[in-house]
């Protein structure tokens, strides 16, 4: 999970373009798709078909009034949902996932290019997609009014939101509406949402209760937004709405069901995360003290996180640091009925798999195929089994590149934010100190929420304590933000 979600708007975008363009070049970020790949994508868009062998017939589910929930400008829509009540009590979640395998033939040019790119890369001023736009923003995207192939999950829940039945099949679907988080939240709050949308709150809250029961954690990390005002950059946050969290719970529900299916079948790919080491939690406790957040020793980390309000700057800053506990996540493959030693994602507090974003993440296409086979009681396709051993390294390499892009973009945007404030002083807290050079470390500003290196003093830095710091450098693309003790 990114430390920050960046979105650059307004006039502030223009001076960043050169630095971001140079970053793409220096990191060897993939450029335009080769012409032969684009030609293959055009042909695939015109004639999608399930990959061989297809273990199940394709169901016609175009009668189900699916809807999507995404940011208003998004057009690469991986998921569509329909929510209803069950006659016997409880709820039915139908979750349609873009069927990328209906367009990407194993071993073909598109497949090779996807393995080279691994993930969609996000920059403040645009993205570098995993698949050509004719697919990711066109034929394969679950756009409203468009009939397209999907992997259809049907998840039956009891009255408490626990899963009681799971079914996965190929289907053709047609979304009826493209909704956004703000609109969904507003409609639910004022009582105008129709039941399939209104049930998102009911099911989302039940799933949040089950998450609390498991000891799982969902971080409401605010979205960082840079705008220009009166010739200066201004940093603000978009705090996640409750609807963001409810929507995320549907994806988590599906990912957990996918993991259970694959574990029962004995072949799969899981998203795993070991428990955080005690030292990492101790570091967070020092940050909490410095930010004035009350964290009694008897209160578990998960309980504290759920009590925080991302609209408050010091809570937002702390939530950003909480993402450090998610480091170490990886992909674990298994086959032949031999299960791995680690099957759990510690933040989810359950087995979990990535399967709901195949337009943007390579591994999800393979997870979908494994789940389709498991649901049908069939053996996984040979092309999936052949690719499985290499996927963890491919995904790890792709994740490293994505994390580097995200980290460098943060540095560039923060430098742009502060470039005209060299010499100014700020309130900060010391969140890290080098063991062998205690006068060098990392500080976190409460406002603006910037994390940067500090050096230049002679005394050891007071770890976990507040400090007045002076900005010594900030130049987008050339000098990362750095402070010195004031």
Beta strands, then each sheet from edge to edge (+ up, - down):
strand 1: 5-8
strand 2: 59-60
strand 3: 66-69
strand 4: 79-85
strand 5: 91-98
strand 6: 121-123
strand 7: 126-128
strand 8: 147-157
strand 9: 163-179
strand 10: 223-229
strand 11: 232-238
strand 12: 268-272
strand 13: 330-334
strand 14: 344-345
strand 15: 350-351
strand 16: 425-433
strand 17: 441-445
strand 18: 451-454
strand 19: 466-475
strand 20: 479-485
sheet 1: 1+ 10+ 11-
sheet 2: 2+ 9+ 3+
sheet 3: 2+ 9+ 8- 5+ 4-
sheet 4: 6+ 7-
sheet 5: 12+ 13-
sheet 6: 14+ 15-
sheet 7: 16+ 17- 18+ 20+ 19- 16+
end
